[in-house]
Amino acid sequence: MFFQELHNLFKSHTKGEGFKNFIRLLTVDSLVKISGIILLPIYLQLMSPDDFGLFGYLTALVGYLATAVSGGLFVVQSKLYFEHRDRPQNVFYTLNSLLLIFVGLIFVVIVVFDVDQKLFFLFFRHPISFSEFRWPFLVGVLGSVFSFMLVNYYLASQQIKRLQLFNLLRIALTHVVAIILLMLLRSQNGALIRLASTSVIEVILLVCFGALLFKSSEKLTFNWAIAKRGFLLVYPIALYTVFSLVIFLSDRFCLERFGTRQDLAVYNLAWTLAGVIPFVSNSLHNIWMPQLLQEKSNAALLAKSKKMALKLIMGFSIVAVLIWSLTKFLLVFGVFRQEYNDVISVLPFVLCGVIFLSLFQLNFNYLVGISRFKVFMWVGVAVGLLSVIIAPFLVKKSGVMGASISMMAMNFSLLAGSLGFTIFYNLNRQINPDENRY
């Protein structure tokens, strides 16, 4: 009886184009993540622990700064895509034009007034050559900003094959070029080599795929109505992205300031191993979000989100146990160097943290679907202020273990805060029934 019900449940959720798109995207993302894990022993041999830890910190900075600079406009792009189904290319053109002007002005100010140099001194206590890392870092941030927009547009428009090709080329070229350069330049800075190769390849691919998109589109026009609507929607998300920079970087930032590069290396390895869960989660949410944005009923939206949450908890719990077991096996048999032995005690907290983050992303999508953007702003402010207090205390007290506990606690706080609003919102709807979704 139980197995028959399980079979029927699986069958009911494996039909339709949404599931097929998820499988297509998941296949590519799995190749991306698996390749990273398979090549991990090679990178650990070609890079010193200091360089490996520094690269992890730098890539985190690039990603979160890019999210803050973009202001979360890629989220608004998805929302407006379904509001302007007659000319969705104009949504992409209008929003990216605004973003290009905004980012261009920021970069001019940064370069002219050496703002990035001041930031480097803020983010790095250990010695690092600003002149060497400056342009790879800036190019990396720039490429990531517009990659978010391009990938998001592919997802909203269901151009999954084009997205698959983009991701495959990006990961294949990044790994091949990085490993070749690391082998040829073994005495050089491994973190710099990987950051530079990753940044340059992403920008090259972005230019090529962006050109193809504009070439295949009809006549594009800048729409002021879209621009105004986009600004009204984006400002609370933009504030959230600024505070998310504090939330998601507080663990690494405090570890860099109060710990050692060895601590960063262990923490980066834990994140790399646990990264299987965010990769699968992102694939799911990327396919899931456009479907939610087309849903007109709050009740149906909520029901779908609840079912998905249960599946995520069950599935990712199993994956987390497998990841920990595999890590233990690799340490016992010497695949990972002895310097990384502490990862086995840190990994459970990081795994719990990324599961909480995945569930928060699911609720994030629900709140975007009902246009409650200001929730992100208030939750982000509260958790951001909390992280400023918690992260330094825990990292000073317990080092890399403190960083992992802080990360887990902050992700749980994001989930709890957003869920609290969701529960309150739906209880209020029951008391004051309103058919209007917004």
PLY file of the C-alpha trace (Angstrom):
ply
format ascii 1.0
element vertex 438
property float x
property float y
property float z
element edge 437
property int vertex1
property int vertex2
end_header
0.00 0.00 0.00
2.73 2.45 1.01
4.85 1.70 -2.06
1.82 2.03 -4.34
1.09 5.49 -2.89
4.74 6.44 -3.25
4.68 5.29 -6.88
1.51 7.31 -7.59
3.03 10.39 -5.92
6.19 10.11 -8.02
4.20 9.53 -11.21
1.96 12.54 -10.59
4.98 14.85 -10.29
7.01 13.54 -13.21
4.65 14.66 -15.94
4.70 17.85 -17.88
7.22 20.20 -19.40
8.26 21.65 -16.04
9.61 18.32 -14.84
11.37 17.70 -18.17
13.03 21.11 -17.98
14.10 20.41 -14.41
15.70 17.12 -15.46
17.48 18.80 -18.39
18.83 21.58 -16.20
19.61 19.25 -13.32
21.61 16.99 -15.64
23.88 19.86 -16.66
24.14 21.26 -13.14
24.97 17.77 -11.85
27.76 17.50 -14.41
28.99 20.91 -13.28
29.04 19.97 -9.61
30.29 16.41 -10.10
33.14 17.67 -12.26
34.07 20.10 -9.49
34.12 17.32 -6.90
35.97 14.88 -9.17
38.59 17.51 -9.92
38.81 18.58 -6.27
41.78 16.28 -5.44
43.62 17.75 -8.45
43.01 21.30 -7.28
44.04 20.40 -3.74
47.33 19.07 -5.12
47.98 21.96 -7.50
47.04 24.65 -4.97
48.38 25.22 -1.49
45.82 25.29 1.35
46.36 29.06 1.61
45.61 29.57 -2.09
42.62 27.21 -1.98
41.13 29.04 0.99
41.81 32.45 -0.55
40.17 31.44 -3.85
37.05 30.30 -2.02
36.84 33.61 -0.17
37.40 35.61 -3.35
34.73 33.74 -5.33
32.27 34.26 -2.46
33.07 37.99 -2.50
32.59 38.14 -6.27
29.25 36.35 -6.13
27.71 38.28 -3.26
29.04 41.67 -4.42
27.60 40.96 -7.89
24.23 40.19 -6.31
24.36 43.44 -4.33
25.45 45.50 -7.35
22.65 44.03 -9.50
20.19 44.98 -6.78
18.29 41.73 -7.35
17.05 43.10 -10.68
17.14 39.59 -12.14
14.28 38.64 -9.77
12.20 41.58 -11.01
13.05 40.59 -14.59
11.25 37.26 -14.08
8.22 39.02 -12.61
7.96 41.54 -15.46
8.57 38.88 -18.11
5.17 37.35 -17.34
3.51 40.76 -17.09
4.66 41.63 -20.64
4.29 38.35 -22.51
3.59 40.22 -25.77
7.12 41.76 -25.93
9.28 40.07 -23.29
12.49 41.01 -25.13
11.80 44.65 -24.28
11.81 43.70 -20.59
15.28 42.22 -20.98
16.51 45.17 -23.07
15.06 47.87 -20.78
16.23 46.39 -17.48
19.69 45.46 -18.76
20.13 48.94 -20.27
19.37 50.50 -16.90
21.66 48.05 -15.16
24.48 48.71 -17.63
24.29 52.47 -17.01
24.16 51.97 -13.24
27.02 49.46 -13.14
29.06 51.62 -15.53
28.76 54.62 -13.21
29.72 52.50 -10.20
32.81 51.14 -11.93
33.93 54.61 -13.02
33.68 55.84 -9.41
35.48 52.73 -8.14
38.38 53.02 -10.57
38.79 56.82 -10.39
38.64 57.06 -6.60
40.27 53.67 -5.82
37.24 52.59 -3.78
38.12 48.94 -4.40
41.52 49.42 -2.76
39.82 50.59 0.43
37.47 47.59 0.26
40.42 45.22 -0.12
41.94 46.54 3.07
38.55 46.10 4.75
37.98 42.51 3.57
41.54 41.21 3.93
43.62 41.19 7.10
46.19 38.77 5.71
48.58 40.18 3.07
47.26 40.19 -0.51
48.54 41.98 -3.61
45.85 44.50 -4.56
47.48 45.33 -7.92
47.48 41.66 -8.99
43.92 40.83 -7.94
42.24 44.13 -8.81
41.22 43.58 -12.43
40.43 39.84 -12.23
38.20 40.66 -9.28
36.42 43.60 -10.96
35.95 41.67 -14.20
34.58 38.76 -12.18
31.99 40.97 -10.49
30.98 42.58 -13.80
30.61 39.22 -15.53
28.57 37.75 -12.68
26.15 40.70 -12.62
25.11 40.24 -16.25
25.32 36.44 -16.12
22.58 36.56 -13.49
20.41 38.56 -15.89
21.11 36.35 -18.92
20.56 33.06 -17.09
17.38 34.40 -15.51
16.02 35.43 -18.91
16.77 32.00 -20.38
14.86 30.41 -17.50
11.85 32.72 -17.74
11.63 32.20 -21.51
12.18 28.42 -21.11
15.26 28.45 -23.37
16.69 25.50 -21.48
18.89 24.15 -24.29
20.59 27.52 -24.71
21.12 27.69 -20.95
22.53 24.15 -20.92
25.06 25.09 -23.59
26.07 28.23 -21.72
26.62 26.34 -18.46
28.47 23.45 -20.11
30.87 25.74 -21.97
31.43 27.85 -18.88
32.34 24.94 -16.62
34.34 22.99 -19.23
36.45 25.96 -20.31
36.92 27.18 -16.74
38.25 23.84 -15.48
40.39 23.07 -18.53
42.04 26.49 -18.67
42.52 26.72 -14.89
44.14 23.27 -14.57
46.44 23.83 -17.55
47.59 27.18 -16.19
48.05 25.78 -12.67
50.21 22.96 -14.06
52.30 25.32 -16.19
52.66 28.00 -13.50
52.93 25.89 -10.33
55.16 28.40 -8.58
52.66 31.22 -9.14
49.63 32.30 -7.08
47.01 29.58 -7.56
44.16 31.74 -6.31
45.00 34.49 -8.81
45.26 32.02 -11.70
41.86 30.47 -10.99
40.13 33.81 -10.39
41.55 35.39 -13.56
40.73 32.41 -15.80
37.20 32.12 -14.39
36.48 35.84 -14.79
37.80 36.16 -18.35
36.00 33.03 -19.61
32.68 34.12 -18.11
32.87 37.57 -19.76
33.80 36.08 -23.16
30.86 33.65 -23.03
28.54 36.39 -21.78
29.40 38.62 -24.75
28.91 35.75 -27.23
25.58 34.53 -25.84
24.32 38.07 -25.24
25.07 38.95 -28.87
23.17 35.86 -30.04
20.18 36.84 -27.93
20.03 40.39 -29.30
20.57 39.16 -32.86
17.66 36.70 -32.62
15.29 39.29 -31.11
12.97 41.56 -33.04
13.40 45.32 -32.96
14.11 46.25 -29.35
12.79 49.42 -27.73
13.38 50.99 -24.33
10.08 51.02 -22.41
9.75 53.69 -19.71
6.70 52.00 -18.20
8.74 48.82 -17.67
11.60 50.88 -16.24
9.28 52.62 -13.75
7.59 49.36 -12.74
10.98 47.70 -12.36
12.23 50.46 -10.07
9.16 50.25 -7.83
9.57 46.49 -7.48
13.34 46.35 -7.12
14.10 48.83 -4.33
13.09 46.56 -1.40
14.96 43.63 -2.98
17.96 45.90 -3.57
18.04 46.73 0.15
17.79 43.04 0.93
20.74 42.23 -1.36
22.87 44.80 0.47
22.10 43.20 3.82
22.47 39.71 2.32
26.06 40.70 1.60
26.52 41.06 5.36
24.57 37.88 6.14
26.25 35.55 3.68
29.77 36.95 3.99
29.94 37.45 7.75
31.22 33.90 8.35
34.05 34.08 5.80
34.82 37.71 6.61
35.25 37.00 10.32
37.22 33.85 9.57
39.62 35.83 7.37
40.07 38.50 10.03
40.18 36.38 13.18
41.30 33.00 11.81
44.00 31.69 9.53
44.20 30.90 5.82
44.18 27.24 6.87
40.78 27.85 8.48
39.54 29.39 5.22
40.83 26.37 3.30
38.94 23.91 5.53
35.79 26.04 5.38
36.02 26.37 1.59
36.35 22.58 1.26
33.26 22.10 3.43
31.32 24.54 1.26
32.55 22.88 -1.94
31.37 19.46 -0.75
28.06 20.76 0.58
27.62 22.72 -2.66
25.87 19.73 -4.22
22.73 20.74 -2.34
22.64 24.42 -3.44
23.32 23.36 -7.04
20.39 20.94 -7.12
18.28 23.43 -5.20
19.07 26.26 -7.60
18.19 24.07 -10.58
14.87 23.24 -8.98
14.05 26.81 -7.96
15.10 28.19 -11.36
12.55 25.95 -13.08
10.01 26.27 -10.27
9.90 30.07 -10.08
8.55 30.77 -13.61
5.76 28.25 -12.95
4.87 29.97 -9.67
4.79 33.37 -11.32
2.12 32.10 -13.73
-0.06 30.80 -10.88
-3.06 33.05 -10.15
-4.39 31.38 -7.02
-2.74 31.95 -3.66
-4.17 28.68 -2.33
-2.65 26.70 -5.21
0.62 28.59 -4.83
0.80 27.78 -1.13
-0.14 24.12 -1.62
2.56 23.63 -4.25
5.15 25.28 -2.02
4.26 23.04 0.94
4.58 19.86 -1.12
7.89 21.01 -2.52
9.19 21.86 0.95
8.53 18.32 2.21
10.32 16.83 -0.79
13.31 19.11 -0.29
13.64 18.22 3.39
13.50 14.49 2.71
15.70 14.50 -0.37
18.39 16.84 0.91
18.60 15.07 4.27
19.52 11.87 2.44
22.01 13.71 0.24
23.61 15.34 3.30
24.24 11.95 4.95
25.77 10.63 1.72
28.06 13.66 1.37
29.30 13.33 4.95
29.90 9.59 4.51
31.80 10.13 1.24
33.95 12.83 2.85
34.82 10.51 5.73
35.80 7.81 3.23
38.02 10.20 1.24
39.77 11.38 4.42
40.36 7.84 5.71
41.91 6.73 2.42
44.07 9.82 2.06
42.43 11.34 -1.02
42.26 14.65 0.86
45.41 15.94 2.50
45.77 15.80 6.29
45.49 19.59 6.52
41.76 19.16 5.76
40.91 16.63 8.50
38.87 19.20 10.46
36.35 19.36 7.62
34.53 16.27 8.91
33.41 18.09 12.09
32.52 21.31 10.26
30.59 19.72 7.40
27.37 18.77 9.31
26.72 22.41 10.25
27.40 23.62 6.70
25.07 20.92 5.30
22.27 21.94 7.68
22.86 25.58 6.73
22.52 24.99 2.99
19.33 22.97 3.55
17.86 25.90 5.52
18.94 28.20 2.69
17.23 26.00 0.10
13.97 26.12 2.06
14.32 29.90 2.38
14.72 30.14 -1.41
11.49 28.19 -1.83
9.62 30.60 0.43
11.40 33.48 -1.33
9.83 32.33 -4.61
6.39 32.11 -2.98
6.70 35.68 -1.65
7.79 36.92 -5.08
4.74 35.17 -6.52
2.41 37.15 -4.22
4.45 40.37 -4.73
5.50 40.75 -1.09
8.93 42.19 -1.88
9.25 44.33 1.25
9.41 41.19 3.40
12.92 40.52 2.08
14.00 44.00 3.10
12.84 43.72 6.72
14.02 40.14 7.16
17.36 41.05 5.58
17.82 44.04 7.91
17.01 41.99 11.03
19.18 39.00 10.16
21.97 41.24 8.87
22.17 43.07 12.20
22.06 39.74 14.03
24.95 38.38 11.96
27.11 41.40 12.85
26.82 40.34 16.49
26.80 36.54 16.23
29.49 35.86 13.60
32.43 37.72 15.25
31.61 36.23 18.65
31.45 32.63 17.40
34.46 32.87 15.09
36.65 34.43 17.78
35.54 31.74 20.22
35.59 28.62 18.01
37.33 29.47 14.71
36.15 27.55 11.68
33.58 25.66 13.77
32.16 28.99 14.92
31.92 30.19 11.32
29.94 27.10 10.31
27.57 27.43 13.27
27.08 31.12 12.52
26.27 30.36 8.87
23.74 27.72 9.89
22.13 30.07 12.43
21.83 32.95 9.95
20.25 30.77 7.24
17.81 29.37 9.79
16.95 32.95 10.86
16.22 33.90 7.23
13.95 30.88 6.89
12.20 31.53 10.21
11.65 35.22 9.45
10.22 34.68 5.98
8.09 31.74 7.14
6.74 33.84 9.99
5.43 36.40 7.51
4.01 33.68 5.23
2.07 32.14 8.11
0.82 35.55 9.28
-0.18 36.53 5.74
-2.23 33.39 5.17
-3.88 33.49 8.61
-4.90 37.07 7.87
-6.38 36.00 4.52
-8.48 33.40 6.32
-9.81 36.02 8.70
-10.31 38.58 5.90
-10.94 36.54 2.72
-9.85 38.33 -0.40
-9.79 36.75 -3.82
-7.22 39.29 -5.01
-3.86 37.55 -5.07
-1.94 40.78 -4.46
0 1
1 2
2 3
3 4
4 5
5 6
6 7
7 8
8 9
9 10
10 11
11 12
12 13
13 14
14 15
15 16
16 17
17 18
18 19
19 20
20 21
21 22
22 23
23 24
24 25
25 26
26 27
27 28
28 29
29 30
30 31
31 32
32 33
33 34
34 35
35 36
36 37
37 38
38 39
39 40
40 41
41 42
42 43
43 44
44 45
45 46
46 47
47 48
48 49
49 50
50 51
51 52
52 53
53 54
54 55
55 56
56 57
57 58
58 59
59 60
60 61
61 62
62 63
63 64
64 65
65 66
66 67
67 68
68 69
69 70
70 71
71 72
72 73
73 74
74 75
75 76
76 77
77 78
78 79
79 80
80 81
81 82
82 83
83 84
84 85
85 86
86 87
87 88
88 89
89 90
90 91
91 92
92 93
93 94
94 95
95 96
96 97
97 98
98 99
99 100
100 101
101 102
102 103
103 104
104 105
105 106
106 107
107 108
108 109
109 110
110 111
111 112
112 113
113 114
114 115
115 116
116 117
117 118
118 119
119 120
120 121
121 122
122 123
123 124
124 125
125 126
126 127
127 128
128 129
129 130
130 131
131 132
132 133
133 134
134 135
135 136
136 137
137 138
138 139
139 140
140 141
141 142
142 143
143 144
144 145
145 146
146 147
147 148
148 149
149 150
150 151
151 152
152 153
153 154
154 155
155 156
156 157
157 158
158 159
159 160
160 161
161 162
162 163
163 164
164 165
165 166
166 167
167 168
168 169
169 170
170 171
171 172
172 173
173 174
174 175
175 176
176 177
177 178
178 179
179 180
180 181
181 182
182 183
183 184
184 185
185 186
186 187
187 188
188 189
189 190
190 191
191 192
192 193
193 194
194 195
195 196
196 197
197 198
198 199
199 200
200 201
201 202
202 203
203 204
204 205
205 206
206 207
207 208
208 209
209 210
210 211
211 212
212 213
213 214
214 215
215 216
216 217
217 218
218 219
219 220
220 221
221 222
222 223
223 224
224 225
225 226
226 227
227 228
228 229
229 230
230 231
231 232
232 233
233 234
234 235
235 236
236 237
237 238
238 239
239 240
240 241
241 242
242 243
243 244
244 245
245 246
246 247
247 248
248 249
249 250
250 251
251 252
252 253
253 254
254 255
255 256
256 257
257 258
258 259
259 260
260 261
261 262
262 263
263 264
264 265
265 266
266 267
267 268
268 269
269 270
270 271
271 272
272 273
273 274
274 275
275 276
276 277
277 278
278 279
279 280
280 281
281 282
282 283
283 284
284 285
285 286
286 287
287 288
288 289
289 290
290 291
291 292
292 293
293 294
294 295
295 296
296 297
297 298
298 299
299 300
300 301
301 302
302 303
303 304
304 305
305 306
306 307
307 308
308 309
309 310
310 311
311 312
312 313
313 314
314 315
315 316
316 317
317 318
318 319
319 320
320 321
321 322
322 323
323 324
324 325
325 326
326 327
327 328
328 329
329 330
330 331
331 332
332 333
333 334
334 335
335 336
336 337
337 338
338 339
339 340
340 341
341 342
342 343
343 344
344 345
345 346
346 347
347 348
348 349
349 350
350 351
351 352
352 353
353 354
354 355
355 356
356 357
357 358
358 359
359 360
360 361
361 362
362 363
363 364
364 365
365 366
366 367
367 368
368 369
369 370
370 371
371 372
372 373
373 374
374 375
375 376
376 377
377 378
378 379
379 380
380 381
381 382
382 383
383 384
384 385
385 386
386 387
387 388
388 389
389 390
390 391
391 392
392 393
393 394
394 395
395 396
396 397
397 398
398 399
399 400
400 401
401 402
402 403
403 404
404 405
405 406
406 407
407 408
408 409
409 410
410 411
411 412
412 413
413 414
414 415
415 416
416 417
417 418
418 419
419 420
420 421
421 422
422 423
423 424
424 425
425 426
426 427
427 428
428 429
429 430
430 431
431 432
432 433
433 434
434 435
435 436
436 437
